[in-house]
Amino acid sequence: MNAQIPQASTSTPLQQSKFLLVGCRHGSESALEHRQRLTFPSFQKSYWRKGLVTFRIPTHIVSKPEWSVFGVPDNVLEQLVFARIGVRSLGQITGQTEDERIAAALRLLGSLKVDAVHVWKRDPRLQIDTASIQRKIATFDSLQEKRIASEQNLILNCVVDSVDRWWIGWHVGNAQTDQWSGGYYPGQMPPYGISRAWLKLDEAIARFGIQFHSGERVCELGAAPGGACQRLLEANLRVVGVDPATIHPQIAEHEQFTHWKKRARDVRIRDFSGFDWILTDMNIDPTSTMASLERILSSSPHKPRGIIATLKLSDLSHAEELEQWCSSCASWGYQTRVQQLSTGGQEICLVAHKKSTSRN
Ligand SMILES: C[S@@+](CC[C@H](N)C(=O)[O-])C[C@H]1O[C@@H](n2cnc3c(N)ncnc32)[C@H](O)[C@@H]1O
């Protein structure tokens, strides 16, 4: 974020809100809580339902300038890993009808002016028209007329918890991902996409700001049927897919693609040299995926400049091994970021860049 940190004395109702509201994947609540205990032990878990967890933030933390300015500092979501989005809660709205709830939300906001309104659902399966709520809040006159004392891009969040219960919160949107309503990746799977891995990789590229350079060599372990390779080929990369399973003919026949039809462990170590990126998306346990990466990276003199690894959490208790996985990457010379993607399943995406590289 590039915002200036103003004097902490400009305390407003926004800055006084002491609850962090986190949207996460259904089923990831316990893994999220584990990360919170590890990284922000002074936070106290409060209200939670599937896909939504709130934490009370202690005053000595929430009054720090970075919390006042950014609502939720970037590093908080990064450390929580399973947080798709984090907002500062202003409170809960209930009401019999939608109009009553809109009126209650506007009373709560008082004289604040916001730059954008995001309405998103705790549970994407809820049959509720968020576009209508969004229009009614965003077009309300008082919101258009009044400004807050901030130059930041202030985003109002209306979180639809259930048919008659909403949460109102705010965050500051300076990063590209802050513009994604609810933290859900807005990109769409193209009709020609070979598998959902296309969209997952597309989100990872956007979320982590990954920059490939045309002509780079990439190897993906667990490449069939080929959605991620398709996305890589679209970036004009030269791709090797390692997988004993069949690759879709459209990819297999692409002139920039080579299929090594075998398991990762059956590829000779020396054959992995010369790649700029290693991707993994094998449907095996994360310890085995990390062992595959270790085999390639621990001793290689010519390491790839980046790794994009999907670690399948068949059992969410694997999330407790995350620190260890990041330490392994560090020992091979990489800086690591890890997030659960909004388009993926019960898995996390680990992106590592080689330290002290001049590119990317
Ligand atoms: C989720 S799919 C991969 C999807 C793929 N990335 C795509 O873009 O379409 C998992 C793949 O991992 C492969 N796999 C499992 N164990 C493997 C191993 N030891 N070495 C290589 N591939 C493996 C499976 O054959 C399967 O095709």
The ligand as an ORCA input file, in Angstrom:
! r2SCAN-3c Opt
* xyz 0 1
  C      -5.405    -31.837     -9.752
  S      -4.730    -32.775    -11.025
  C      -3.719    -31.582    -11.817
  C      -4.484    -30.610    -12.644
  C      -3.563    -29.916    -13.609
  N      -2.575    -29.077    -12.946
  C      -4.286    -29.076    -14.629
  O      -3.875    -27.940    -14.831
  O      -5.225    -29.553    -15.262
  C      -3.569    -33.752    -10.190
  C      -2.641    -34.532    -11.089
  O      -1.530    -34.955    -10.310
  C      -1.036    -36.102    -10.940
  N      -0.090    -36.771    -10.038
  C      -0.338    -37.390     -8.873
  N       0.815    -37.864     -8.348
  C       1.802    -37.512     -9.201
  C       3.219    -37.726     -9.218
  N       3.834    -38.389     -8.241
  N       3.923    -37.227    -10.245
  C       3.294    -36.543    -11.253
  N       1.971    -36.337    -11.298
  C       1.239    -36.817    -10.286
  C      -2.285    -36.901    -11.260
  O      -2.051    -37.845    -12.282
  C      -3.242    -35.794    -11.685
  O      -3.277    -35.676    -13.089
*
